[in-house]
Amino acid sequence: MKTADTSGKPQLSVLQLTLIVALGGLLMGYDAATVATSQMYFTQYFSFTPAQQGWVISSAGYGCFLGAISAGYLTSTFSRKYTLILAAVLYIISAVGSGIADSLAVLVSYRIILGLSIGMIAMTSPMYIAEISPSNIRGKMVTYYQLAMVVGFILPFLVGFLMSTGDTSHSDRVSFGWRLMFWSEIAPAVIFFVLLFFIPHSPRWLMLKERNQQAQEVLNQLTNDKHGAQSEYKLIAKSLAEVMAPARKLLFRKGLGFALFLGVMLAIFQQATGIVAILIYSGEIFSQALGYGPEQALIPQLWVSMVNLVFTFVAIYTVDSWGRKPLLILGASGMFLGLSVLALSVYMQQMGLMSLIGVLLFVGAYAMSMGPVVWVILAEIFPNNVRSLAMSIAIGAQCLTSALVTNGFPILHKSHFNSFSFNGALPYFLFASVCVITILFVWRLVPETKGKTLEEMEQLWH
């Protein structure tokens, strides 16, 4: 799937381009795990209250909301490629600044900058991958973004585990170790930044900007089938020519308004089912449910990360054959079962192996469904004319939900009402109830989208 352009420069295949752009997902996962492993240390260092702890962690989510909303304009005006380059720069600034923070305000400020970066990446990376991928493998290619996120999530846990088994004392990790963990984010961000200069612009963005010859060259690069590339070029041109009204007017027409509703709700459900709380606060959860100390909790955190990785491959190899909808329903059902086991074990004060099984079942089910499949659907359901604006709204809703969950979880988890009325299980019961709503929503309203080109997808909303 490689060709050479007229300048003689080697061209990258769809898979190679996907792997480069998916590194944005790795950065997202890397930061989430960095916070999960370091928050117990910087919370102790600054003597944060539960509300302050939640504010530091959730501030990235509020920044993510702003980043996703702004990315709608940036990706449309300046291109998907340059938006990702800007996101990489902001990520590097945040990593440097978070490591030198000396107060709550400074740490939150740099976490908001990190959120701006993540919001741009979360919206732009899946969209770019979807726009360069053939319809028969598009689901698989976009799922690589989730795989990169999972791999990124594992790496800081390995670093934290090695730190916990080395000569570094707990006091060293509280006084300085958490700073090193933030600074470790710089290296992958620099690699991402450099590699982005080697990717082409999205052919669909080029055609939106009437740079049609360049779009044809990129489409020819992405496939050895020149006839197929020409056919896709004509489909995109027809899609863009059919409706020339501004995106903000198109998006709220009856059909596309429903597509936006589906995208926003799926984005909200992805976070409201509790994955961000389970992963980021897993140290505290395992300390409660398994009786582990903060350092021992790193071991089950690694188990969670490995389950997350293994079941992401299930999604990669089934999303284009089984379809999006069956995976979502099956996965959300498994998530409900896992959360129910965890909630009941905590409520009945029978913590231990059953609690761990519940967490692992929940994470595994999420990894094969709500994690990757929602990214796939968001990247493919919106027409060319409105894709940037629509995805920015959906990802903005996702980021805002994530922020609310991470902000509220430590407060609810440590509340008197949760402790004395639910024995600490209330958050898990709430997350399980959202899973039930998600199953019903997908079953009744979400259409199957596998195998359709991005242009054919538009017919779903007419």
N, C-alpha and C positions, 0 to 999 in steps of 0.2 A: 504493500500500500504506500510505497514511496515513489516520488518522482523528483525531478529537479526543476527549478524554476528557470526563467530565461537568463538570470544572472549567474547561473551555475552553482548557486548555494544549495547545499543539501536540504531536503525538505523532510519534515517530521510526519510520521504516520498518525492516524487518529488516536491510537493507543498511546503513543509517546506524548502527544499534545495533552491527552487526558491525564496522564500521570504527572505532567508538569503542573497543570492547573489544579489538579486534585491535591497538590501539596498545600494549597490553602486550607483544605480540610485538616491536614496534618497539623498545621499551626493552631487551628481551633481546638483540636483534641489535646494538643500538647499544653496549651494554656489551661484548659479545664482541669487536666490532671495536675498541673503545677499548682493551681489553686487548691485542689483537693488535698495534695500532700503537704503544702506549706501553710495552709490557713490555720492549722492547730498551733503552729509556731509563731506566726506573726500576730495571731490573736493574743497569745500569751505575752509576746514582746511588748505590744502596745496596750495590753490589759483592756481589750475591747469587751463591751457588753454584747449580749446576743444580738441586739438591734444593730450595733456598730459592725459586728461581724457580718451580719446579713447585708448591710449597706455596702461594705467593701466588695463583697462577692457579687452582689446584684448590680453594682454600679456599671460593670461591664455590659450587662444586659440592657441597661438604659442607653448606654453609648451605642450598643448594637442596634437599637431601634433607630437612633438618629443616623447611623451609618447606612442601614438598609434603606431608609427613606431617601437619603441623599444619593444613594447609588442608582436609584431610578433615573435621576437626571444625569448623573455622571456617565453611566453606561450608555445612555442614549446619545449624549452630546459628545463625549470624549472617547468613547469605545469601551468595550469590555476589558480589553488588554490594559489600557492605561489606568482604568479604575483599580484593577488588581495590583498594578505597580504602586499606585498611591497607597493602597491598603498595606502592602508589604512595608513601605516606609513608616507608616503610622505604627505598625506592629513593632518594628525595631525601636522606635522612640519610646513606646510603652514599656518594652522589656528593660531598656536601660533605666528609665525613670522609676519603675516599680521597685527595682533593686536598690535605689538610693533614697527611697522615700523615708522621711523622718517624722511623719505625722499622718493622722487619719486623712486630712484634707489633701495632702500631696499624693498619698497612695490612691485615694479615690479618683483624683484628677487623671493620673496615668492609667488607671483602670478604665476610665471613660474613653480615653484615647484608644486603648486596646479594643474597647467595644466598637468604636467607630470602624476600626480595621476589620473586625470580625463581621460586622453587619455588611460591609462591602463585599467581603469574601463570600459570606453565606448566600448572598443574592447573586453574585456574579459568576462564581466558579461553576455551580451546577448549570446555570444558563448557558455559559460558553460551551461546556461539554455537550449539552443537549443540541446546541446549534451546529456543532461540527460532526455529530455522530449519525451514521445511517440508522434508519428506523428499526431495523431488525436487531441491532445491538445497543440501541440508545439506553435502554434500562440498565444494561450491564455496565456501560461506560460511566453513567452518572453514579452508579453504586460504588464505583472506585473512589469517588469523593468521600463517601461514608467510610469506606475501608481505610482510606488515608487518615480520617479523623480518629478511627479506632486505634490504628497503629500509633498515631501521635499521642493518644491517651495512655498507651502502655508505657512509653519511654520514661516519663517522669516518675512513674511508680517504681520502675526498675532502679532509677537513680536514687529515689528515696529509700528503697529496700537496701541498696548497697551502702548508703549512708548509715542506716540503722544497724547494719551488721559490722561496720568498720570501727575505727577508733574514735570517730566523732561522737561527743557526748550530747545528751539532750540539751544541755545549756548552750552548747556551741550552735546547735541547730536553731535554737530560739534566738540567740543573739546575732547570728550571721548566716546560717545555712539557708534560710528562706530567701535571702537576697541572691545567693548563688543560683538557686533554682529559677528565679525570674531571669537572671542574666543568661542562663542556659538557653533561653528562647531566642537569643540573638542569632545563633548559628543557623538553625533551619530557616529563619526569616530571611537572612542574607542569601542563602542558596535559592530560595523561592524568588526573591527579587531579581537575581541575576538571570535565572532561567526564563523568566517572563519575557525578556527581550528577544528570545528566540522563537516565540510563538507568533503566528499571523493574526490579523484581525478576524473576527467572526464574519463569514461570508454574508450572513443575514444583516449584520450591522453595516457592512460595506454597501449592500444594496439599499438599505434605508437611507444611506448618505449619497446614493446615486453614483457610487464608485463601482460600476458594474463590471468593468474589465478586471479589476483586482479581485472582485468576488468570484468571477469565473476562474481565475488562476488558482484561488484558494480551493474552490470546489474540485478542480482538476487534480490538485495536490492530494486531496483527501481520499481519492479513489482512482484505481486503474481503469475504471469503466468510464470512458469519455462520454458515451451515450447517456449513462446514468447521471453523470455530472451535469450534462446539458439539460436533461429532464428535470433535475432538481432545481436548476437555475430558473427554468421556465415556471415551475410551481411557485417558487418564492416570488418571482416577478408578478405572477398572476395574483398571489395573495396580497402583495403590497399595492397593486393597482386597483383592486376591487373597492377598497374603502380608504379614502385619503383624509378623513376627518381627524382632528387632533385626538391623541390617545385618551386624554381625560374624558372626552365626550363619548368615544367608542366604548370605553370600559364599563360605563354604567347603563349601556343598553341592556335590554332584558336578558338576552342569551349570555353575553359576556359578564353581565352583573352576577349571574348565577355561577359562572366559572370562577369569578373572583371570590364569591361567597364560599365555594368549595375549597379553594386554595387557602383562604384565611382560616377557615375552621380546621382544616387538616394541620396547618402550621401551629395553631393553638393547641390542638389535641396532642401533637407530638411532644410538647413540653409540659402540658397540664397533667399528663399521665404520670409525671413525677421522675422521669429519667434524670433530669439535671440535679434534682435533690439527692436521689439515690447515689449518683456517681460522685458528686462534689462533697457531700457530707457522709460518704460511706465510712470514713474513719469513726465518726461519732455513732453512726448506726450500728456498726459492728461492735463498738465498745459497749453499746446498750444491749443489743440483741444476742451477742455472743460472749459478752463479759471480757473482751480483749482490752488491753491497754492501748494507748495511741500507737505505740511502736509495733505491737503485735498485729494491729489491725491492717498493717501494710500487706500481710500475707494474704488474707481473704480479698483485699483490694486487687491484688495481682490475679487471683482466681477470677474475679469479676471481669477484669480486663481481658483475660484469655478467652473466657466464654463469649464476651463481646466480639472478639476477633473471629473466633471459629464460626459463629452463627451469621456474621456478616457475609462469609463466603456462601452460605446457604442462599442468601438473597441474590448474590452475584450470579449464581448459576441457575436460579429459578425465576427471576423477575421477568425475563423475556419469554419464558415458556409457560409457567403457571399463570402469569399475569399479575397486575398490581393489586386488584381487588381481593382475590383469594388470599394473597400474602398478608394484606392488611387485616382481614378478618381473623385469619388463623393466628397471626402474631398478637393482635389485641386480646384475643381470648387467652392466649398463654400468659400475657402480661397480667390480665385480671386474676388468673389462677395463682401466679407467683405472688402478687401483692396480697391476695387473700390469705395465702399460707403465712406470709410474713406478718400481716396484721393480726391474725388469730394467735400466732405463736407469741407475739409481744403482748397482746391483750390478756391472754391466759397465763402469762408469765412462764411459758414453757420454751424460753429462748435456748438456742443452741443449733443443732444440726438442721432442724426444720426451718429456722429463720434463714440460715445460709442457703438452703435449697430454694426457699421462696425468692430470695434476692437473685440467685443465679438463673432461675427459671424466668423471672421478670426480665432480666438483662438480655438473656438469650433470645427470648421472644421479641423484644424490642429490636435487637440487632438484625433480625431477619425480616422485619416488617416496618414499623413506624419510623425507625431510624432512616434506612436507605430509601424505602419506597416513597415516603413523603417528599424527599428531595427530588426523586424522579418525576413524580406527578407535578410538583410545582414548576419544574423546569420545562415541562412539555405541554401543559394544558392551555397556555395562553398564546393567542395569535401573535404574529410578528410585529404588527403595528402597536400592540399594547404590552408586549412581554416585559419590557423594562419597568414600566409603571406598575403593572399588576404584581410582578414578583417583589418589587420594593415594598408594596403594601402588605403582601402576605408574609414576607420575611420580617418586616417591621413588627407585625402582630406576633410572630414567633419569638422575636427577641424580647418584646415587652412581656409576654407570658413567662419566658424564662427568668426575666428579672424579678417578676412578682413572686414566682415560686422560690427562687433562691433567697429573696429578701424575707419572705414570710416563713419559710421552713424552720430556721433556727428559733424564731420567736414562738411559733406554734409548738414545735417539738419540745421546747423547754418550758412551756406554759403550765400553770397550775391546773387549768382545766384538762389539758391533755394527760397530765400525770395522774390526777386523782379520779378522773371519769373514764379514761380509756387506757390507763397503764402505759401511756406513751404510744399507742397504736393509731391515734386519730389521723395523722397525715396519710398513713398507708390505706386506711379505709376510704379516705377522700380520693386518693389516686386511683384506687380500684373502681370506684363509682364512675370516674371519668372514662375508664377503659370500657365500661358497659355502654356509656353514651357514644363512644367512638365506634364500637361495633355496630350499633344501630344506625349511626350516621352513614358509615361506609356502605352497609348493606342496602339502605334505602336510597341513597342519593349519589354515590360516587360511581361514574361510568368506568368501564374497562377501556384502557388506552393503549394496550400493548400492540406493537406492530404497525401503528399508524405513523405517517410522516407528520412533522410539525404543522404542515399546511393542511393535511387531511383532518387534523385534530379540530380545526376551526368548524368543521361541519357538525361536530357534537353540539355546538351551542346555537345552531340555527333552527 
